[in-house]
């Protein structure tokens, strides 16, 4: 074997090692995405007096996300597909019944101050943090909005999911410009596409295992959730 042939063989071995490593990384990831459109039914979401109901735009964005992921051959499970109220424990039970899954909750934000604007993504522990960072970054590459960052919060669905979980706030419905945008199909489609980009990217990377729940603190429902049992 001459020297140049050795070099070629070495290169081939290294390339296949990389492929195996990449495959292994994918294998440590997830196969199912539980999509959770926030609120529904009597729970409009947002704050009292809000003109645009959060439950409708969240559902539309989530259904678009489902379509995009299914087209990319990613299995999805929806916590709701129509305008119905689904209790939070039911949502987390649906998530926790899935194997090799992640949980993506879709919401739109609200504030008594109409100036408040921008996009933020929540996670509760380190298991959801890489996915939250990808989704936040990928939305902001295409949507011109303030980056409010990745935040940690003790929301019920995040706290009680035993799979990596994130909650995306796709803009403020109490901000006149962001509400106008959220009412357009193109904005909701773009948001869904960019969330899908983050999810699909994450499939090539292992997710940290969910950490055991820390000592109980006050659990926050999401926004108006007066319906917590
Ligand atoms: Zn919400």
Boltz pocket constraint, residues with backbone or C-beta under 6 A from the ligand:
constraints:
  - pocket:
      binder: B
      contacts: [[A, 38], [A, 39], [A, 45], [A, 46], [A, 54], [A, 106], [A, 107], [A, 108], [A, 222], [A, 223]]
      max_distance: 6.0
